[in-house]
Amino acid sequence: MRTKTNDRMDRTRYDELKCILEARRLEIIGEVQHKMRDVRTEGAAALLHDVRDDAENSEADIQDDIEFALLQMKAETLEKITVALARLEEGTFGYCYECGKEISSLRLRALPFAVRCTDCESIREGELERDVSVARRGAVSLFADLAG
């Protein structure tokens, strides 16, 4: 299989990155399937013991919301992995969007869908923190103006 990837990336790195992405994708799919089985089992058990007070119902609703949020995060991660696999095939995966340098294998093992190297990500996070800080100061200033 000769792809554009081979022009920029050696076959060993390509195979390693593909393995990392596929393993993470399968892990998440397994977690989602396991959770779906749990939900079905819990739903059937809840029908048998359907006597709960308001506090128990509230707690169950909160737990359901948390579980839904976790599943939603897993779905978003699966989408990012799918995009990363497509980038791998086109030969752009594993390289920083900002500087074009190779993203370390260590970083990609930890965050398989990373699009920036550690240095560029640090710079980006610093910029985001500054933006948030400026926005907060602006909001504080706005309220100070209203109070005065």
C-alpha positions in Angstrom: 0.0 0.0 0.0 1.7 3.2 -1.2 0.0 6.4 0.0 0.9 10.0 0.2 1.8 9.3 3.8 4.9 7.4 2.8 6.3 10.5 1.1 6.5 12.3 4.4 6.4 9.6 7.0 8.3 6.3 7.2 6.3 3.1 7.2 7.2 2.2 10.8 5.8 5.5 12.1 2.7 5.2 10.0 2.1 1.7 11.3 2.7 2.8 14.9 0.3 5.8 14.6 -2.4 3.8 12.9 -2.1 1.1 15.7 -2.4 3.8 18.4 -5.5 5.3 16.8 -7.2 2.0 16.1 -6.5 0.7 19.6 -8.0 3.8 21.1 -11.0 3.7 18.8 -11.6 0.0 19.7 -11.2 0.8 23.4 -13.8 3.6 23.3 -16.2 1.5 21.3 -15.9 -1.3 23.8 -16.5 1.2 26.7 -19.6 2.5 25.0 -21.0 -1.0 24.3 -20.3 -2.0 27.9 -22.1 1.1 29.2 -25.1 0.4 26.9 -25.3 -3.1 28.3 -25.2 -1.7 31.8 -27.9 0.8 31.1 -30.2 -1.9 29.7 -29.5 -4.1 32.8 -30.1 -1.2 35.2 -33.2 -0.2 33.4 -34.7 -3.7 33.7 -33.7 -3.8 37.4 -35.3 -0.4 38.0 -38.6 -1.6 36.6 -38.6 -4.4 39.3 -37.8 -2.0 42.1 -39.7 1.1 41.0 -40.4 2.5 44.5 -38.2 5.6 44.9 -38.7 8.9 46.7 -37.9 12.3 45.3 -34.3 12.3 46.5 -33.6 8.9 44.9 -35.2 10.1 41.7 -33.1 13.3 41.7 -29.9 11.3 42.4 -30.8 8.9 39.6 -31.4 11.9 37.2 -28.1 13.4 38.1 -26.3 10.1 37.6 -28.1 9.7 34.2 -26.9 13.2 33.2 -23.4 12.4 34.1 -23.5 9.1 32.2 -24.9 10.9 29.2 -22.2 13.6 29.3 -19.5 10.9 29.5 -21.0 9.0 26.5 -21.2 12.3 24.6 -17.5 12.9 25.3 -16.6 9.4 24.1 -18.6 10.1 20.9 -16.7 13.3 20.3 -13.4 11.5 21.0 -14.4 8.8 18.4 -15.1 11.6 15.9 -11.7 13.1 16.5 -10.0 9.7 16.0 -11.9 9.2 12.8 -10.6 12.6 11.6 -7.1 11.6 12.7 -7.3 8.4 10.8 -8.3 10.3 7.7 -5.4 12.7 8.2 -3.1 9.8 8.6 -4.2 8.4 5.2 -3.6 11.8 3.6 -0.2 12.2 5.2 -0.9 15.1 7.5 -1.4 13.3 10.8 1.4 13.3 13.3 2.6 16.8 12.2 1.8 20.0 14.0 -0.8 22.3 12.4 1.2 25.3 13.6 4.9 24.6 12.9 4.8 21.5 10.8 7.2 19.6 13.0 6.6 15.9 13.8 4.5 15.5 17.0 6.3 13.1 19.4 5.1 9.5 19.5 4.9 9.9 23.3 2.4 12.8 23.0 0.4 10.9 20.4 0.2 7.9 22.7 -1.2 10.1 25.4 -3.5 12.1 23.1 -3.9 10.2 19.8 -5.8 12.9 18.0 -3.4 15.8 19.0 -3.0 18.3 16.2 -0.2 20.4 17.7 3.2 19.6 19.2 3.7 20.3 22.9 5.4 23.6 22.3 2.7 25.0 20.0 0.0 23.7 22.3 1.5 25.5 25.2 1.6 28.7 23.3 -2.0 28.2 22.2 -3.1 27.5 25.8 -1.3 30.6 27.0 -3.1 32.7 24.4 -6.5 31.2 25.4 -5.7 32.0 29.1 -4.9 35.6 28.2 -8.1 35.9 26.2 -10.1 34.5 29.1 -8.3 36.9 31.5 -9.0 39.9 29.3 -12.7 38.9 28.9 -13.0 38.5 32.7 -11.4 41.9 33.3 -13.8 43.4 30.7 -16.7 41.8 32.5 -15.5 43.1 35.9 -15.0 46.6 34.4 -18.6 46.4 32.9 -20.0 45.6 36.3 -17.9 48.3 38.0 -19.2 50.8 35.5 -22.8 49.8 36.3 -22.3 50.0 40.0 -20.7 53.4 39.9 
